């Protein structure tokens, strides 16, 4: 993985001027081929987990009161989550590359944010499938016409809703939208804090506002999931914790310095 060796290479090459994709891109790609292969494999794992049926947890008549919220359209649709968590941070990295011409920074930051999001996604989906918690709108997924049917012996629901929609209704805990958003935007927050030297102990409040903004956006994504009755608040809270757990490790592993006072990406 990238880190001290690449930093030493850059120090030795400083006399060559800027490190562009044209001059250093091919060599950098060869050096980190295995890292990108791992990311591709991790992406395949995430896709497989996404389509793996979740645990069919018992849902009885007495439980339906808490999962009878109406079905609503998502404020933040699923297709937009990779854009928010990966594409937006990468766009910032590219913009800074254009300004600074540092392909090492671009490569390590891109590699880091993608890894942070993918490992978070895999972790989240494993828990989703293992827990199988019904979403707040599960009642209407199970009984779309409102006609309730229960097993006369166990009291378990006998659903007649659309199969794929019903299966997704058992994947409430934790929130994937929230974990992805905190992983990607949290990484971006650390990245920006280093670029603007937010923790240089000079008391620039405006810099902290810039650092906090990505985290606020991630929090709003999580809140939207509760507002849309797609998740319980506990799902969103734990999803945020999962994303927040992985992005600092990814940042540190890909050359970032979390501490001391100035956070920076080498």
Backbone as CSV, one residue per row, in Angstrom:
resi,resn,N_x,N_y,N_z,CA_x,CA_y,CA_z,C_x,C_y,C_z
1,UNK,0.831,-1.193,0.000,0.000,0.000,0.000,0.873,1.254,0.000
2,UNK,0.356,2.383,-0.518,1.154,3.581,-0.602,1.509,4.123,0.743
3,UNK,2.594,4.858,0.822,3.001,5.425,2.092,4.366,6.033,2.004
4,UNK,5.284,5.596,2.926,6.586,6.219,3.044,7.450,6.068,1.823
5,UNK,7.390,4.907,1.147,8.234,4.682,-0.032,7.926,5.681,-1.124
6,UNK,6.642,5.934,-1.364,6.279,6.906,-2.395,6.708,8.313,-1.999
7,UNK,6.630,8.624,-0.715,7.059,9.947,-0.253,8.537,10.154,-0.505
8,UNK,9.345,9.107,-0.255,10.783,9.198,-0.513,11.057,9.367,-2.001
9,UNK,10.288,8.642,-2.832,10.458,8.781,-4.277,10.215,10.220,-4.710
10,UNK,9.177,10.817,-4.151,8.841,12.196,-4.540,9.924,13.164,-4.095
11,UNK,10.504,12.940,-2.913,11.572,13.821,-2.439,12.798,13.712,-3.337
12,UNK,13.077,12.488,-3.807,14.233,12.314,-4.695,14.008,12.944,-6.054
13,UNK,12.689,13.027,-6.438,12.387,13.500,-7.776,11.978,14.977,-7.822
14,UNK,12.101,15.677,-6.698,11.587,17.035,-6.625,12.226,17.950,-7.664
15,UNK,13.481,17.633,-8.053,14.166,18.476,-9.018,13.563,18.363,-10.402
16,UNK,12.728,17.342,-10.622,12.118,17.168,-11.933,10.895,18.060,-12.137
17,UNK,10.457,18.723,-11.094,9.283,19.589,-11.196,8.024,18.848,-10.823
18,UNK,6.899,19.239,-11.403,5.613,18.657,-11.052,5.536,17.195,-11.467
19,UNK,4.744,16.438,-10.696,4.562,15.018,-10.952,3.211,14.843,-11.619
20,UNK,3.201,14.731,-12.925,1.951,14.667,-13.672,1.613,13.232,-14.048
21,UNK,0.406,13.056,-14.540,-0.016,11.741,-15.021,0.877,11.295,-16.175
22,UNK,1.244,12.244,-17.048,2.069,11.905,-18.205,3.467,11.434,-17.798
23,UNK,4.048,12.066,-16.791,5.429,11.758,-16.431,5.563,10.636,-15.412
24,UNK,4.602,10.508,-14.512,4.720,9.539,-13.428,3.537,8.583,-13.330
25,UNK,2.504,8.800,-14.118,1.280,8.013,-13.979,1.473,6.528,-14.241
26,UNK,2.162,6.175,-15.316,2.334,4.775,-15.684,3.119,4.015,-14.623
27,UNK,4.210,4.595,-14.152,5.010,3.942,-13.119,4.247,3.779,-11.818
28,UNK,3.469,4.791,-11.471,2.685,4.729,-10.246,1.617,3.646,-10.341
29,UNK,0.994,3.539,-11.498,-0.029,2.512,-11.708,0.566,1.118,-11.600
30,UNK,1.752,0.911,-12.169,2.397,-0.401,-12.086,2.743,-0.757,-10.645
31,UNK,3.204,0.228,-9.900,3.602,-0.018,-8.518,2.415,-0.432,-7.652
32,UNK,1.229,0.050,-7.997,0.048,-0.216,-7.165,-0.991,-1.075,-7.891
33,UNK,-0.515,-1.889,-8.827,-1.439,-2.757,-9.559,-2.222,-3.659,-8.620
34,UNK,-1.526,-4.264,-7.655,-2.194,-5.190,-6.747,-3.249,-4.471,-5.896
35,UNK,-2.984,-3.227,-5.550,-3.967,-2.471,-4.767,-5.265,-2.297,-5.545
36,UNK,-5.146,-1.986,-6.834,-6.343,-1.786,-7.650,-7.051,-3.107,-7.922
37,UNK,-6.282,-4.194,-8.028,-6.903,-5.509,-8.190,-7.723,-5.852,-6.943
38,UNK,-7.164,-5.558,-5.786,-7.897,-5.798,-4.536,-9.193,-4.995,-4.501
39,UNK,-9.144,-3.760,-4.969,-10.355,-2.934,-4.981,-11.415,-3.520,-5.910
40,UNK,-10.986,-4.020,-7.054,-11.938,-4.640,-7.982,-12.580,-5.862,-7.344
41,UNK,-11.777,-6.691,-6.699,-12.316,-7.874,-6.026,-13.264,-7.477,-4.895
42,UNK,-12.902,-6.428,-4.178,-13.757,-5.952,-3.093,-15.085,-5.445,-3.637
43,UNK,-15.041,-4.790,-4.793,-16.276,-4.320,-5.422,-17.178,-5.486,-5.815
44,UNK,-16.554,-6.569,-6.302,-17.326,-7.768,-6.657,-17.985,-8.353,-5.408
45,UNK,-17.259,-8.374,-4.312,-17.815,-8.877,-3.048,-19.021,-8.045,-2.625
46,UNK,-18.910,-6.733,-2.763,-20.016,-5.837,-2.389,-21.251,-6.126,-3.235
47,UNK,-21.059,-6.330,-4.535,-22.189,-6.627,-5.425,-22.838,-7.953,-5.034
48,UNK,-22.023,-8.957,-4.763,-22.560,-10.270,-4.372,-23.344,-10.159,-3.068
49,UNK,-22.798,-9.451,-2.101,-23.490,-9.280,-0.822,-24.807,-8.537,-0.991
50,UNK,-24.809,-7.573,-1.911,-26.027,-6.781,-2.141,-27.175,-7.655,-2.635
51,UNK,-26.847,-8.660,-3.429,-27.885,-9.516,-3.990,-28.073,-10.814,-3.202
52,UNK,-27.379,-10.948,-2.060,-27.573,-12.110,-1.202,-28.826,-11.914,-0.347
53,UNK,-29.740,-12.869,-0.332,-30.973,-12.718,0.466,-30.659,-12.555,1.947
54,UNK,-31.334,-11.653,2.625,-31.087,-11.455,4.053,-31.772,-12.525,4.906
55,UNK,-31.397,-12.581,6.146,-32.024,-13.475,7.113,-33.513,-13.128,7.240
56,UNK,-34.356,-14.167,7.185,-35.804,-13.953,7.283,-36.198,-13.967,8.756
57,UNK,-36.176,-12.794,9.340,-36.512,-12.652,10.762,-38.013,-12.797,10.975
58,UNK,-38.389,-13.386,12.098,-39.807,-13.520,12.428,-40.442,-12.146,12.581
59,UNK,-41.565,-11.967,11.903,-42.350,-10.743,12.034,-43.792,-11.166,12.307
60,UNK,-44.297,-10.789,13.466,-45.639,-11.173,13.867,-46.597,-10.004,13.909
61,UNK,-47.847,-10.324,14.157,-48.898,-9.312,14.155,-48.651,-8.234,15.200
62,UNK,-48.081,-8.598,16.344,-47.850,-7.618,17.408,-46.728,-6.651,17.086
63,UNK,-45.932,-6.959,16.073,-44.790,-6.120,15.725,-45.114,-5.105,14.638
64,UNK,-46.274,-5.234,14.018,-46.572,-4.441,12.826,-46.820,-2.960,13.104
65,UNK,-47.146,-2.632,14.340,-47.421,-1.226,14.665,-46.223,-0.330,14.388
66,UNK,-45.017,-0.823,14.712,-43.802,-0.006,14.568,-43.230,-0.019,13.151
67,UNK,-43.789,-0.846,12.279,-43.257,-0.919,10.913,-44.387,-0.710,9.900
68,UNK,-45.270,0.230,10.244,-46.440,0.481,9.401,-46.405,1.878,8.780
69,UNK,-45.231,2.451,8.667,-45.102,3.776,8.067,-45.317,3.683,6.553
70,UNK,-45.769,4.760,5.948,-46.055,4.717,4.501,-44.787,4.570,3.659
71,UNK,-44.937,4.008,2.482,-43.837,3.884,1.526,-43.650,5.213,0.815
72,UNK,-42.446,5.728,0.855,-42.132,7.008,0.211,-40.950,6.847,-0.731
73,UNK,-40.878,7.745,-1.697,-39.707,7.801,-2.574,-38.512,8.313,-1.784
74,UNK,-37.339,7.794,-2.110,-36.131,8.223,-1.411,-35.702,9.608,-1.870
75,UNK,-35.457,10.490,-0.911,-34.903,11.806,-1.235,-33.531,11.655,-1.880
76,UNK,-32.750,10.705,-1.356,-31.431,10.389,-1.910,-31.516,8.983,-2.503
77,UNK,-31.753,8.854,-3.814,-31.900,7.521,-4.417,-30.600,6.730,-4.353
78,UNK,-30.733,5.414,-4.466,-29.568,4.534,-4.325,-28.481,4.841,-5.354
79,UNK,-28.881,5.190,-6.592,-27.877,5.425,-7.640,-27.003,6.637,-7.347
80,UNK,-27.499,7.538,-6.491,-26.734,8.755,-6.206,-25.708,8.567,-5.090
81,UNK,-25.804,7.463,-4.349,-24.896,7.263,-3.219,-23.440,7.127,-3.668
82,UNK,-23.119,6.321,-4.699,-21.725,6.295,-5.170,-21.242,7.657,-5.670
83,UNK,-22.141,8.446,-6.222,-21.759,9.782,-6.685,-21.380,10.657,-5.497
84,UNK,-22.203,10.596,-4.441,-21.954,11.405,-3.251,-20.682,10.955,-2.538
85,UNK,-20.516,9.645,-2.374,-19.443,9.130,-1.529,-18.108,8.950,-2.254
86,UNK,-18.145,8.756,-3.579,-16.899,8.520,-4.316,-16.643,9.596,-5.369
87,UNK,-17.622,9.816,-6.255,-17.392,10.738,-7.376,-17.139,12.167,-6.908
88,UNK,-17.893,12.627,-5.922,-17.697,14.015,-5.445,-16.318,14.210,-4.822
89,UNK,-15.875,13.339,-3.907,-14.504,13.495,-3.409,-13.449,13.413,-4.506
90,UNK,-13.613,12.482,-5.442,-12.625,12.355,-6.524,-12.602,13.615,-7.377
91,UNK,-13.762,14.245,-7.570,-13.805,15.498,-8.325,-12.972,16.573,-7.637
92,UNK,-13.015,16.605,-6.306,-12.186,17.547,-5.554,-10.711,17.209,-5.737
93,UNK,-10.380,15.919,-5.686,-8.984,15.510,-5.864,-8.472,15.910,-7.248
94,UNK,-9.305,15.730,-8.265,-8.917,16.079,-9.631,-8.707,17.586,-9.757
95,UNK,-9.597,18.355,-9.133,-9.466,19.810,-9.191,-8.145,20.262,-8.574
96,UNK,-7.767,19.655,-7.468,-6.504,20.016,-6.833,-5.315,19.507,-7.643
97,UNK,-5.498,18.384,-8.326,-4.423,17.904,-9.205,-4.181,18.891,-10.341
98,UNK,-5.246,19.408,-10.914,-5.114,20.388,-11.998,-4.356,21.619,-11.514
99,UNK,-4.616,21.983,-10.250,-3.971,23.175,-9.704,-2.522,22.912,-9.302
100,UNK,-2.242,21.711,-8.780,-0.930,21.444,-8.188,-0.058,20.484,-8.986
101,UNK,-0.671,19.724,-9.906,0.066,18.761,-10.724,0.832,17.753,-9.868
102,UNK,0.145,17.120,-8.950,0.762,16.113,-8.096,-0.012,14.812,-8.257
103,UNK,0.480,13.926,-9.128,-0.224,12.687,-9.423,-0.194,11.736,-8.232
104,UNK,0.819,11.846,-7.376,0.858,11.009,-6.180,-0.324,11.320,-5.269
105,UNK,-0.557,12.585,-5.067,-1.676,13.013,-4.226,-2.996,12.538,-4.823
106,UNK,-3.167,12.712,-6.124,-4.396,12.293,-6.802,-4.592,10.787,-6.672
107,UNK,-3.548,10.030,-6.927,-3.650,8.571,-6.895,-3.963,8.059,-5.490
108,UNK,-3.206,8.508,-4.504,-3.379,7.995,-3.157,-4.733,8.388,-2.576
109,UNK,-5.160,9.613,-2.861,-6.457,10.055,-2.350,-7.590,9.258,-2.998
110,UNK,-7.500,9.041,-4.308,-8.535,8.277,-5.009,-8.567,6.841,-4.528
111,UNK,-7.403,6.231,-4.429,-7.309,4.863,-3.923,-7.876,4.775,-2.514
112,UNK,-7.550,5.758,-1.688,-7.981,5.746,-0.290,-9.475,5.882,-0.119
113,UNK,-10.091,6.803,-0.854,-11.531,7.014,-0.669,-12.319,5.829,-1.209
114,UNK,-11.869,5.245,-2.319,-12.579,4.082,-2.863,-12.469,2.905,-1.902
115,UNK,-11.281,2.702,-1.334,-11.123,1.614,-0.374,-11.997,1.846,0.850
116,UNK,-12.019,3.061,1.351,-12.825,3.372,2.539,-14.293,3.058,2.299
117,UNK,-14.802,3.442,1.138,-16.218,3.222,0.831,-16.504,1.741,0.611
118,UNK,-15.637,1.035,-0.119,-15.902,-0.367,-0.432,-15.815,-1.252,0.807
119,UNK,-14.830,-1.036,1.658,-14.730,-1.861,2.861,-15.896,-1.567,3.796
120,UNK,-16.336,-0.310,3.814,-17.517,0.054,4.605,-18.762,-0.618,4.040
121,UNK,-18.893,-0.612,2.710,-20.058,-1.220,2.067,-20.114,-2.719,2.348
122,UNK,-18.971,-3.396,2.261,-18.937,-4.837,2.524,-19.322,-5.128,3.968
123,UNK,-18.765,-4.370,4.884,-19.059,-4.548,6.304,-20.543,-4.309,6.572
124,UNK,-21.090,-3.261,5.956,-22.498,-2.916,6.145,-23.414,-4.007,5.610
125,UNK,-23.122,-4.509,4.410,-23.993,-5.511,3.795,-23.948,-6.847,4.531
126,UNK,-22.804,-7.203,5.065,-22.719,-8.427,5.862,-23.665,-8.333,7.061
127,UNK,-23.644,-7.195,7.733,-24.516,-7.014,8.897,-25.977,-6.967,8.475
128,UNK,-26.273,-6.259,7.377,-27.646,-6.197,6.874,-28.220,-7.600,6.674
129,UNK,-27.468,-8.432,5.976,-27.944,-9.767,5.649,-28.038,-10.666,6.876
130,UNK,-27.146,-10.466,7.827,-27.151,-11.295,9.031,-28.290,-10.929,9.973
131,UNK,-28.620,-9.642,10.039,-29.650,-9.173,10.986,-31.050,-9.322,10.407
132,UNK,-31.260,-8.861,9.171,-32.571,-8.982,8.545,-33.661,-8.169,9.209
133,UNK,-33.331,-6.992,9.685,-34.332,-6.168,10.379,-35.312,-5.551,9.381
134,UNK,-36.625,-5.621,9.661,-37.612,-5.011,8.762,-37.510,-3.484,8.762
135,UNK,-37.740,-2.896,7.612,-37.749,-1.444,7.493,-39.037,-0.875,8.116
136,UNK,-39.058,0.425,8.401,-40.262,1.026,8.983,-41.504,0.915,8.099
137,UNK,-41.330,0.735,6.791,-42.472,0.626,5.879,-42.761,-0.829,5.484
138,UNK,-42.277,-1.776,6.296,-42.388,-3.192,5.941,-43.843,-3.640,5.769
139,UNK,-44.747,-3.096,6.575,-46.156,-3.510,6.496,-46.679,-3.387,5.076
140,UNK,-46.423,-2.236,4.438,-46.969,-1.992,3.101,-46.187,-2.719,2.022
141,UNK,-44.976,-3.123,2.305,-44.240,-3.992,1.393,-44.819,-5.411,1.455
142,UNK,-45.201,-5.797,2.663,-45.742,-7.133,2.882,-47.199,-7.235,2.419
143,UNK,-47.992,-6.205,2.737,-49.414,-6.181,2.374,-49.712,-4.926,1.547
144,UNK,-49.301,-4.886,0.294,-49.473,-3.656,-0.510,-50.925,-3.238,-0.705
145,UNK,-51.849,-4.185,-0.608,-53.264,-3.848,-0.751,-53.954,-3.637,0.593
146,UNK,-53.185,-3.736,1.675,-53.745,-3.524,3.004,-54.398,-4.753,3.609
147,UNK,-54.535,-5.830,2.872,-55.168,-7.046,3.386,-54.137,-7.868,4.148
148,UNK,-54.342,-8.027,5.440,-53.376,-8.694,6.295,-53.661,-10.190,6.379
149,UNK,-52.575,-10.963,6.370,-52.695,-12.409,6.460,-51.586,-12.932,7.374
150,UNK,-51.971,-13.695,8.390,-51.025,-14.198,9.375,-51.214,-15.695,9.572
151,UNK,-50.140,-16.348,9.929,-50.205,-17.765,10.258,-51.038,-17.949,11.530
152,UNK,-52.001,-18.812,11.495,-52.913,-18.966,12.625,-52.261,-19.617,13.834
153,UNK,-51.134,-20.277,13.633,-50.446,-20.939,14.741,-49.388,-20.030,15.350
154,UNK,-48.471,-19.531,14.512,-47.343,-18.731,15.008,-47.621,-17.239,15.025
155,UNK,-48.598,-16.793,14.258,-48.870,-15.362,14.141,-47.930,-14.641,13.214
156,UNK,-47.092,-15.394,12.475,-46.144,-14.776,11.552,-46.861,-14.239,10.320
157,UNK,-46.286,-13.182,9.746,-46.890,-12.588,8.555,-46.778,-13.544,7.376
158,UNK,-47.772,-13.544,6.532,-47.742,-14.254,5.258,-47.866,-13.194,4.173
159,UNK,-46.732,-12.777,3.662,-46.688,-11.622,2.768,-47.098,-12.001,1.350
160,UNK,-47.678,-11.036,0.643,-48.005,-11.230,-0.765,-47.578,-10.027,-1.605
161,UNK,-46.549,-9.328,-1.102,-46.021,-8.185,-1.835,-45.014,-8.607,-2.887
162,UNK,-44.560,-7.642,-3.671,-43.583,-7.897,-4.731,-42.285,-8.403,-4.099
163,UNK,-41.740,-9.506,-4.628,-40.674,-10.236,-3.954,-39.419,-9.406,-3.708
164,UNK,-38.900,-8.760,-4.733,-37.648,-8.007,-4.569,-37.821,-6.829,-3.625
165,UNK,-38.985,-6.168,-3.713,-39.277,-5.036,-2.825,-39.411,-5.518,-1.387
166,UNK,-39.986,-6.695,-1.219,-40.156,-7.282,0.103,-38.814,-7.705,0.687
167,UNK,-37.963,-8.297,-0.159,-36.637,-8.703,0.307,-35.830,-7.506,0.767
168,UNK,-35.886,-6.418,0.006,-35.190,-5.194,0.409,-35.757,-4.650,1.712
169,UNK,-37.015,-4.939,1.981,-37.638,-4.486,3.224,-37.090,-5.160,4.456
170,UNK,-36.292,-6.189,4.291,-35.665,-6.875,5.424,-34.189,-6.503,5.560
171,UNK,-33.793,-5.385,5.001,-32.384,-4.975,5.046,-32.256,-3.572,5.638
172,UNK,-32.881,-3.386,6.789,-32.918,-2.047,7.374,-31.662,-1.695,8.168
173,UNK,-31.112,-2.674,8.898,-30.004,-2.387,9.828,-28.691,-2.964,9.310
174,UNK,-27.658,-2.095,9.213,-27.633,-0.634,9.374,-27.891,0.065,8.041
175,UNK,-27.885,1.391,8.051,-28.159,2.160,6.848,-26.937,2.216,5.932
176,UNK,-27.089,1.671,4.730,-25.999,1.719,3.765,-25.766,3.113,3.214
177,UNK,-26.849,3.852,2.962,-26.702,5.235,2.495,-25.817,6.022,3.463
178,UNK,-26.082,5.844,4.758,-25.358,6.618,5.773,-23.918,6.171,5.897
179,UNK,-23.684,4.869,5.927,-22.310,4.384,6.090,-21.445,4.763,4.891
180,UNK,-21.980,4.600,3.680,-21.243,5.011,2.482,-20.908,6.504,2.534
181,UNK,-21.901,7.315,2.879,-21.709,8.770,2.870,-20.662,9.206,3.879
182,UNK,-20.703,8.635,5.083,-19.715,9.011,6.090,-18.324,8.508,5.717
183,UNK,-18.240,7.345,5.078,-16.929,6.834,4.668,-16.291,7.744,3.626
184,UNK,-17.045,8.087,2.572,-16.491,8.898,1.495,-16.313,10.356,1.866
185,UNK,-17.356,10.947,2.428,-17.282,12.366,2.775,-16.423,12.598,4.012
186,UNK,-16.341,11.605,4.894,-15.428,11.723,6.030,-13.984,11.736,5.565
187,UNK,-13.656,10.877,4.598,-12.317,10.888,4.011,-12.029,12.248,3.374
188,UNK,-13.011,12.775,2.646,-12.845,14.089,2.019,-12.614,15.164,3.068
189,UNK,-13.296,15.069,4.197,-13.118,16.049,5.261,-11.683,16.061,5.774
190,UNK,-11.116,14.869,6.008,-9.721,14.796,6.445,-8.774,15.315,5.374
191,UNK,-9.063,14.979,4.139,-8.230,15.437,3.025,-8.208,16.965,2.952
192,UNK,-9.366,17.571,3.033,-9.448,19.033,2.968,-8.773,19.686,4.168
193,UNK,-8.893,19.046,5.327,-8.279,19.631,6.523,-6.766,19.724,6.371
194,UNK,-6.189,18.755,5.656,-4.752,18.821,5.411,-4.381,19.868,4.385
195,UNK,-5.187,19.980,3.332,-4.862,20.921,2.261,-4.956,22.372,2.722
196,UNK,-5.909,22.648,3.602,-6.079,24.039,4.059,-5.436,24.260,5.427
197,UNK,-4.755,23.215,5.944,-4.085,23.298,7.255,-5.055,23.769,8.338
198,UNK,-6.155,23.038,8.438,-7.209,23.442,9.377,-6.781,23.330,10.834
199,UNK,-5.829,22.428,11.123,-5.427,22.209,12.502,-4.021,22.746,12.775
200,UNK,-3.751,23.935,12.244,-2.443,24.553,12.470,-2.413,25.396,13.733
201,UNK,-3.509,25.325,14.514,-3.601,26.009,15.813,-3.540,27.524,15.691
202,UNK,-4.027,28.027,14.588,-4.078,29.478,14.411,-5.492,30.026,14.529
203,UNK,-6.444,29.159,14.819,-7.791,29.606,15.141,-8.603,30.143,13.980
204,UNK,-8.458,29.572,12.769,-9.234,30.028,11.622,-10.550,29.257,11.556
205,UNK,-11.628,29.894,12.001,-12.924,29.234,12.078,-13.438,28.862,10.691
206,UNK,-13.156,29.690,9.695,-13.627,29.417,8.336,-13.092,28.083,7.830
207,UNK,-11.859,27.754,8.190,-11.283,26.479,7.766,-12.045,25.311,8.375
208,UNK,-12.435,25.451,9.628,-13.182,24.373,10.275,-14.555,24.196,9.637
209,UNK,-15.144,25.288,9.188,-16.439,25.194,8.499,-16.312,24.376,7.218
210,UNK,-15.209,24.559,6.509,-14.968,23.793,5.283,-14.802,22.314,5.600
211,UNK,-14.093,22.021,6.682,-13.855,20.634,7.077,-15.150,19.963,7.533
212,UNK,-16.000,20.695,8.215,-17.235,20.134,8.758,-18.293,19.933,7.682
213,UNK,-18.241,20.727,6.617,-19.289,20.675,5.587,-19.518,19.271,5.019
214,UNK,-18.481,18.514,4.629,-18.752,17.161,4.122,-19.441,16.273,5.150
215,UNK,-19.083,16.413,6.419,-19.713,15.610,7.463,-21.172,16.001,7.648
216,UNK,-21.471,17.274,7.487,-22.863,17.731,7.568,-23.678,17.129,6.433
217,UNK,-23.108,17.096,5.237,-23.813,16.505,4.099,-24.080,15.017,4.344
218,UNK,-23.099,14.328,4.913,-23.291,12.913,5.229,-24.405,12.727,6.250
219,UNK,-24.443,13.610,7.248,-25.496,13.530,8.261,-26.867,13.776,7.645
220,UNK,-26.959,14.705,6.701,-28.238,14.987,6.047,-28.721,13.798,5.227
221,UNK,-27.783,13.072,4.615,-28.162,11.848,3.904,-28.798,10.866,4.879
222,UNK,-28.181,10.696,6.045,-28.725,9.797,7.050,-30.091,10.235,7.544
223,UNK,-30.255,11.523,7.776,-31.537,12.046,8.250,-32.629,11.799,7.212
224,UNK,-32.280,11.930,5.947,-33.274,11.711,4.892,-33.805,10.283,4.910
225,UNK,-32.979,9.339,5.344,-33.423,7.944,5.387,-34.474,7.722,6.470
226,UNK,-34.363,8.456,7.549,-35.385,8.393,8.592,-36.640,9.120,8.134
227,UNK,-36.461,10.288,7.520,-37.601,11.073,7.036,-38.411,10.321,5.990
228,UNK,-37.732,9.503,5.179,-38.406,8.740,4.130,-38.952,7.399,4.620
229,UNK,-38.801,7.142,5.923,-39.260,5.883,6.534,-38.588,4.661,5.927
230,UNK,-37.359,4.842,5.469,-36.594,3.705,4.961,-35.732,3.070,6.051
231,UNK,-35.490,3.804,7.129,-34.672,3.294,8.226,-35.180,3.799,9.567
232,UNK,-34.946,2.994,10.590,-35.128,3.429,11.965,-33.912,4.289,12.340
233,UNK,-34.071,5.102,13.377,-32.954,6.002,13.725,-31.719,5.215,14.150
234,UNK,-31.915,4.038,14.768,-30.764,3.234,15.172,-29.963,2.763,13.962
235,UNK,-30.658,2.480,12.858,-29.975,2.044,11.634,-29.029,3.131,11.126
236,UNK,-29.525,4.344,11.155,-28.738,5.478,10.662,-27.565,5.770,11.598
237,UNK,-27.822,5.699,12.882,-26.767,5.971,13.860,-25.613,4.982,13.705
238,UNK,-25.940,3.698,13.620,-24.897,2.674,13.496,-24.223,2.762,12.120
239,UNK,-24.990,3.072,11.083,-24.387,3.253,9.771,-23.354,4.364,9.776
240,UNK,-23.670,5.467,10.455,-22.712,6.559,10.576,-21.459,6.143,11.335
241,UNK,-21.643,5.331,12.382,-20.488,4.850,13.144,-19.589,3.962,12.298
242,UNK,-20.201,3.103,11.484,-19.402,2.198,10.641,-18.568,2.998,9.643
243,UNK,-19.196,3.940,8.959,-18.458,4.766,8.011,-17.367,5.572,8.681
244,UNK,-17.675,6.093,9.866,-16.707,6.906,10.599,-15.562,6.063,11.163
245,UNK,-15.791,4.778,11.310,-14.746,3.889,11.816,-13.687,3.610,10.746
246,UNK,-14.125,3.462,9.501,-13.207,3.022,8.452,-12.458,4.151,7.752
247,UNK,-13.067,5.343,7.601,-12.368,6.344,6.793,-11.068,6.849,7.416
248,UNK,-10.950,6.981,8.763,-9.647,7.416,9.291,-8.546,6.391,9.039
249,UNK,-8.881,5.089,9.135,-7.874,4.064,8.878,-7.417,4.094,7.432
250,UNK,-8.369,4.253,6.525,-8.010,4.312,5.112,-7.144,5.529,4.826
251,UNK,-7.487,6.654,5.425,-6.710,7.874,5.221,-5.272,7.691,5.716
252,UNK,-5.147,7.110,6.907,-3.818,6.890,7.472,-3.031,5.892,6.632
253,UNK,-3.694,4.835,6.174,-3.019,3.784,5.431,-2.520,4.261,4.080
254,UNK,-3.215,5.224,3.483,-2.846,5.689,2.151,-2.015,6.972,2.197
255,UNK,-1.252,7.112,3.264,-0.266,8.186,3.303,-0.671,9.386,4.120
256,UNK,-1.890,9.397,4.659,-2.345,10.544,5.429,-1.757,10.549,6.824
257,UNK,-1.622,11.734,7.389,-1.170,11.899,8.759,-2.326,12.497,9.551
258,UNK,-2.992,11.656,10.377,-4.120,12.154,11.155,-3.661,13.144,12.217
259,UNK,-2.612,12.841,12.844,-2.035,13.683,13.877,-0.527,13.701,13.651
260,UNK,0.208,14.669,14.098,-0.131,15.724,15.047,-1.022,16.797,14.485
261,UNK,-0.656,18.057,14.755,-1.611,19.143,14.630,-2.109,19.360,13.209
262,UNK,-1.314,19.050,12.202,-1.729,19.321,10.831,-2.014,18.001,10.133
263,UNK,-3.270,17.814,9.716,-3.642,16.625,8.970,-3.275,16.846,7.511
264,UNK,-2.543,15.897,6.934,-2.121,16.076,5.547,-2.028,14.734,4.866
265,UNK,-2.113,14.735,3.565,-1.955,13.519,2.773,-0.627,13.603,2.068
266,UNK,0.286,12.685,2.402,1.637,12.739,1.837,1.621,12.457,0.345
